[in-house]
């Protein structure tokens, strides 16, 4: 067990605060001050380490982390050789954590790190996953509605329930990390993978604040892509729907052919329906393209799984021994 020894010789659990970053130079120092203050307030309960995974930022993020890591050995950081995406950055961060439990935190401080106090208490009670439920958030009406519809669709099509209004702000026992490390999914959707593991989990409501500084990297297009990944990674329904739609269209075509033959026999002088033929042909082509696209998405995931690309590639590190680097 990766625990620290306190002055009385008793064991204190180590909590790893995992923070994925990409061009967050304006937030790093403010974040560190709050984490340092939080660590001081919880020194009797646990020890802490702060692990940053830099998704190849092109601003001063890495330089700031270097400066802080020289002053505080609790700060450990890895920098990727390129931008591997948000979900891969999170998982890579988890895999390098040494803690008995891991807390996921965004650098923009919209999720308050001080909630670790409550997360820690629930974890101590035996919950292996404790996640924050966003009671309110600082975003537009359209974006909020888009998210809610997305969660509703994922839960309706998925094989298991995903907590609504719960993002990546969570604390997990190291047992969960070990299970995630065995995952072979090429396109990650941790918000679905973690609830799918089961175990004792609980959500805690909180109010999500506005972004501290800088601009959000999470556009509507990225939200849509993440939602699509969630559906395809955790549901077979699209494939079954494709088969169902194909069968229905085939049946309708068969019935239409019978109707057309009967109509021609009863009214041989009817003019040829050139326009209707074109419409039917175009409809058939469009439907085939849609169904092939759904199948192609699943085939792409099989291809990426067989290709076995690395989760990420570490280009540089801070306060890590070379033997500790896994990527």
ROSESE-737391 format. One line per field, with one value per residue (C-alpha): x, y, z; residue number from 1. Coordinates in pm, 1 decimal, decimal comma, m for minus. Example, Ala and Ser with C-alpha at 12.3 -4.5 7.8 and 13.67 -1.06 7.14 Angstrom:
ROSESE-737391
c1 [1230,0  1367,0]
c2 [m450,0  m106,0]
c3 [780,0  714,0]
seq [1  2]
***
This chain:
ROSESE-737391
c1 [0,0  144,0  100,4  306,9  433,4  337,6  523,7  341,2  419,7  60,5  m27,1  m170,6  m314,4  m157,7  m399,7  m290,8  m444,1  m437,9  m460,4  m454,7  m343,1  m322,2  m228,7  m324,0  m32,0  m264,2  m417,9  m131,6  6,8  m336,2  m429,9  m109,1  m170,6  m516,5  m385,0  m104,1  m354,5  m581,9  m291,3  m207,6  m567,6  m572,6  m223,3  m362,3  m577,7  m360,3  m50,9  m77,1  99,6  5,5  42,5  15,0  m12,3  73,7  m89,6  195,8  103,5  247,8  236,3  437,6  254,7  551,9  798,7  576,3  547,4  926,7  966,8  708,4  846,2  1190,5  1043,6  795,3  872,0  504,0  457,8  520,3  452,7  470,7  468,9  344,9  515,7  194,7  m167,6  m317,5  m661,4  m829,6  m942,5  m601,0  m437,1  m658,1  m587,4  m211,7  m223,6  m406,2  m151,4  133,8  m37,9  105,2  m181,0  m421,2  m688,0  m682,8  m873,9  m934,7  m931,2  m937,8  m685,4  m946,4  m1077,2  m1439,5  m1447,6  m1340,0  m1043,4  m1166,4  m1436,2  m1162,1  m1243,4  m1594,3  m1477,2  m1217,1  m1476,1  m1702,4  m1403,5  m1312,4  m1666,7  m1601,6  m1711,8  m1461,9  m1580,8  m1701,4  m1801,3  m1932,6  m2281,0  m2311,2  m2611,8  m2552,0  m2291,3  m2180,0  m2265,3  m2515,6  m2869,8  m2801,0  m2486,7  m2662,1  m2960,2  m2721,2  m2543,8  m2868,4  m2999,7  m2664,5  m2667,9  m3029,6  m2944,5  m2634,5  m2829,6  m3117,1  m2886,3  m2612,3  m2579,0  m2546,0  m2643,9  m2408,3  m2464,1  m2616,3  m2443,5  m2129,9  m1813,4  m1458,0  m1447,0  m1414,4  m1211,6  m1137,3  m975,4  m654,3  m846,2  m1040,8  m716,5  m576,5  m889,0  m877,2  m513,9  m633,6  m868,4  m795,3  m1041,2  m888,2  m1131,3  m1172,1  m1488,1  m1399,7  m1732,8  m1888,2  m1606,0  m1589,6  m1963,7  m1957,5  m1711,7  m1974,2  m1855,7  m1984,5  m2021,5  m2182,3  m2240,7  m2215,7  m2398,6  m2204,5  m2222,6  m1973,7  m1818,0  m1706,0  m1368,9  m1095,0  m877,9  m815,2  m1050,9  m1221,4  m1082,7  m1409,0  m1610,3  m1955,5  m1790,9  m1567,1  m1867,4  m2050,3  m1749,7  m1719,4  m2089,8  m2063,6  m1770,5  m1978,5  m2261,2  m2042,4  m1816,8  m2096,7  m2386,5  m2469,9  m2801,0  m2683,0  m2587,9  m2919,4  m3109,8  m2927,7  m3039,3  m3394,1  m3412,7  m3270,7  m3532,8  m3817,4  m3705,3  m3670,8  m4025,2  m4162,8  m3984,4  m4133,4  m4483,4  m4432,1  m4328,8  m4642,9  m4857,2  m4691,8  m4745,1  m5109,3  m5157,7  m5003,3  m5225,9  m5539,2  m5435,5  m5192,0  m5226,8  m5070,3  m4771,3  m4426,1  m4325,8  m3979,7  m3971,2  m4080,4  m3813,7  m3542,9  m3663,9  m3663,8  m3316,5  m3174,6  m3344,4  m3196,6  m2846,6  m2870,2  m2998,3  m2720,5  m2458,2  m2598,8  m2607,0  m2259,3  m2138,0  m2267,8  m2099,5  m1783,5  m1763,1  m1756,8  m1505,7  m1283,5  m1279,6  m1185,8  m905,4  m769,5  m789,2  m587,3  m334,4  m267,8  m150,0  3,0  m221,4  30,9  406,4  598,3  845,3  964,1  896,0  942,5  1020,8  983,7  1244,1  1288,6  1172,4  842,0  743,8  499,6  444,7]
c2 [0,0  337,8  506,4  764,9  727,0  1009,7  1125,2  880,8  586,1  536,1  499,7  788,6  720,8  893,9  1084,8  1158,1  1473,4  1417,0  1726,0  1705,3  2036,2  2189,3  2556,6  2638,1  2869,2  3133,2  2890,6  2669,8  2890,9  2980,0  2612,3  2514,3  2765,3  2620,4  2263,6  2353,0  2511,0  2208,1  1975,5  2171,3  2151,1  1771,7  1687,7  1489,9  1273,7  1206,6  1289,6  1424,8  1431,8  1649,0  1483,1  1692,1  1545,6  1809,9  1737,4  1908,3  2265,7  2537,0  2811,2  2842,5  2562,9  2323,2  2594,9  2692,4  2329,0  2298,2  2594,3  2464,6  2108,3  2234,3  2390,4  2115,9  1746,9  1663,3  1801,8  1532,2  1589,2  1415,6  1588,6  1409,0  1414,9  1548,5  1612,9  1267,5  1394,4  1468,2  1115,5  959,7  1235,3  1150,2  776,3  829,0  1048,4  779,7  515,5  724,6  789,9  621,8  703,7  480,3  693,9  929,4  1254,5  1392,2  1772,0  2020,5  2305,2  2575,5  2544,9  2522,4  2214,7  2315,7  2108,9  2165,3  1904,7  1647,3  1676,9  1540,1  1296,4  1161,7  1106,8  909,3  705,6  630,7  497,2  235,7  398,1  311,1  590,9  931,5  1174,4  1528,5  1595,2  1940,5  2101,5  2418,7  2531,7  2848,6  2779,4  2876,4  2741,6  2572,7  2395,5  2277,3  2145,5  1978,1  1799,3  1683,8  1541,6  1370,6  1203,4  1096,5  933,6  759,5  618,8  504,8  328,7  220,3  m111,4  53,9  376,9  675,7  943,0  1254,6  1588,3  1404,7  1479,9  1371,8  1531,7  1225,5  1035,7  665,8  389,1  245,0  m79,4  107,2  238,4  m114,7  m227,5  71,1  m13,1  m342,8  m166,8  m224,4  32,7  243,9  535,0  602,4  715,6  705,8  852,8  528,9  285,1  369,1  326,5  4,9  m151,7  m149,8  m141,4  99,3  446,2  770,2  1117,4  1446,9  1757,3  2081,8  2411,7  2435,6  2779,6  2981,1  2917,7  3104,5  3227,3  3138,5  2978,7  2641,3  2379,7  2183,9  2295,9  2169,7  1956,3  1789,4  1731,9  1570,8  1349,8  1244,5  1160,4  953,7  766,6  701,0  550,7  335,4  214,7  109,5  8,6  m242,3  m70,0  123,9  m203,2  m360,6  m51,4  m64,3  m423,7  m333,9  m34,4  m244,3  m513,4  m258,2  m88,5  m427,1  m518,2  m182,8  m224,7  m570,9  m444,9  m148,9  m380,4  m589,8  m275,1  m142,5  m470,0  m483,7  m119,8  m180,8  m481,5  m287,6  37,2  m42,6  309,6  482,9  706,5  594,4  740,4  873,0  1116,4  856,2  614,9  878,6  953,1  585,3  532,6  831,2  720,4  372,8  512,0  747,2  473,9  236,7  504,0  569,5  202,3  141,1  442,9  293,4  m37,8  147,9  320,3  m17,3  m156,9  147,3  68,0  m293,2  m173,6  68,3  m203,7  m442,5  m169,6  m125,3  234,8  354,6  552,7  835,4  887,6  1067,1  1321,6  1468,3  1427,9  1606,7  1432,4  1087,7  815,6  661,9  326,7  484,4  597,9  357,2  520,9]
c3 [0,0  m104,4  228,6  409,2  766,0  1001,5  1312,6  1539,5  1313,2  1195,0  832,2  633,4  287,7  m10,5  m233,6  m590,0  m738,7  m1115,3  m1336,2  m1718,2  m1872,8  m2216,9  m2248,9  m1890,0  m1805,8  m1662,0  m1410,9  m1288,9  m1010,6  m868,5  m876,6  m697,0  m416,9  m352,9  m362,2  m121,8  116,8  86,4  159,1  474,8  596,8  546,7  669,2  962,8  735,3  431,0  232,0  m123,2  m453,9  m752,8  m1092,7  m1409,0  m1758,2  m2016,9  m2352,0  m2541,9  m2453,5  m2676,5  m2411,0  m2086,5  m1903,6  m1895,1  m1790,6  m1499,0  m1393,2  m1404,7  m1171,6  m926,1  m935,5  m837,0  m522,8  m433,2  m492,8  m447,4  m798,2  m1057,7  m1425,6  m1761,6  m2098,2  m2408,6  m2746,8  m2904,9  m2814,4  m2755,5  m2653,4  m2323,4  m2231,6  m2301,4  m2100,5  m1802,7  m1821,2  m1861,8  m1554,3  m1355,9  m1451,6  m1309,0  m976,1  m666,7  m434,9  m246,1  m411,4  m709,7  m748,1  m1098,2  m1122,8  m1411,7  m1407,5  m1470,7  m1110,8  m1215,8  m993,7  m639,2  m513,9  m157,4  m222,8  m168,7  203,1  145,2  m122,9  118,8  392,5  157,3  36,9  399,0  442,9  174,4  m152,4  m425,9  m655,9  m536,6  m811,2  m822,8  m961,2  m1115,5  m952,9  m1152,7  m1402,0  m1574,3  m1939,2  m2205,6  m2223,9  m2558,9  m2433,1  m2116,1  m2314,2  m2559,3  m2273,1  m2111,4  m2438,3  m2494,1  m2151,8  m2206,3  m2541,1  m2403,0  m2107,9  m2328,7  m2574,9  m2334,3  m2155,5  m1813,8  m1640,2  m1657,3  m1388,7  m1544,7  m1480,1  m1363,1  m1556,0  m1477,4  m1131,2  m909,2  m652,6  m709,3  m513,2  m660,6  m726,4  m996,4  m1149,7  m1174,0  m1358,2  m1596,8  m1673,2  m1822,6  m2063,0  m2432,1  m2569,7  m2846,4  m2803,0  m2435,0  m2259,9  m1891,3  m1784,7  m1906,8  m1829,2  m1457,7  m1378,2  m1584,4  m1338,2  m1064,7  m701,1  m438,1  m591,5  m474,6  m617,1  m427,4  m563,1  m600,5  m786,7  m1071,0  m1094,5  m1396,3  m1556,8  m1368,8  m1657,9  m2020,9  m2270,6  m2262,9  m2505,1  m2497,3  m2800,9  m2896,7  m3167,7  m2907,5  m2680,8  m2973,8  m3054,8  m2689,8  m2677,7  m2996,4  m2844,8  m2533,6  m2740,4  m2964,4  m2680,9  m2449,1  m2670,0  m2944,8  m3014,4  m3326,2  m3496,5  m3406,4  m3515,8  m3849,4  m3899,6  m3797,8  m4033,4  m4316,9  m4259,4  m4246,2  m4568,1  m4739,1  m4633,4  m4750,7  m5084,0  m5126,9  m5046,2  m5277,9  m5560,8  m5516,1  m5508,3  m5824,9  m6015,4  m5910,7  m6013,1  m6354,9  m6411,5  m6320,5  m6496,3  m6780,4  m6922,3  m6614,8  m6703,8  m6589,4  m6251,6  m6333,6  m6039,8  m5786,4  m5914,0  m5867,2  m5515,9  m5422,2  m5567,3  m5383,7  m5062,6  m5096,6  m5159,7  m4862,8  m4633,5  m4739,0  m4677,6  m4329,9  m4234,0  m4373,8  m4178,0  m3851,3  m3928,0  m4031,1  m3691,2  m3517,0  m3769,1  m3707,6  m3335,7  m3408,6  m3637,5  m3377,2  m3113,7  m3329,7  m3411,4  m3037,2  m3042,7  m2713,7  m2480,0  m2501,0  m2544,0  m2270,2  m2405,5  m2074,7  m1703,2  m1370,5  m1038,7  m1197,1  m1203,4  m1547,9  m1409,7  m1302,0  m1651,9  m1809,4  m2150,5]
seq [1  2  3  4  5  6  7  8  9  10  11  12  13  14  15  16  17  18  19  20  21  22  23  24  25  26  27  28  29  30  31  32  33  34  35  36  37  38  39  40  41  42  43  44  45  46  47  48  49  50  51  52  53  54  55  56  57  58  59  60  61  62  63  64  65  66  67  68  69  70  71  72  73  74  75  76  77  78  79  80  81  82  83  84  85  86  87  88  89  90  91  92  93  94  95  96  97  98  99  100  101  102  103  104  105  106  107  108  109  110  111  112  113  114  115  116  117  118  119  120  121  122  123  124  125  126  127  128  129  130  131  132  133  134  135  136  137  138  139  140  141  142  143  144  145  146  147  148  149  150  151  152  153  154  155  156  157  158  159  160  161  162  163  164  165  166  167  168  169  170  171  172  173  174  175  176  177  178  179  180  181  182  183  184  185  186  187  188  189  190  191  192  193  194  195  196  197  198  199  200  201  202  203  204  205  206  207  208  209  210  211  212  213  214  215  216  217  218  219  220  221  222  223  224  225  226  227  228  229  230  231  232  233  234  235  236  237  238  239  240  241  242  243  244  245  246  247  248  249  250  251  252  253  254  255  256  257  258  259  260  261  262  263  264  265  266  267  268  269  270  271  272  273  274  275  276  277  278  279  280  281  282  283  284  285  286  287  288  289  290  291  292  293  294  295  296  297  298  299  300  301  302  303  304  305  306  307  308  309  310  311  312  313  314  315  316  317  318  319  320  321  322  323  324  325  326  327]
***
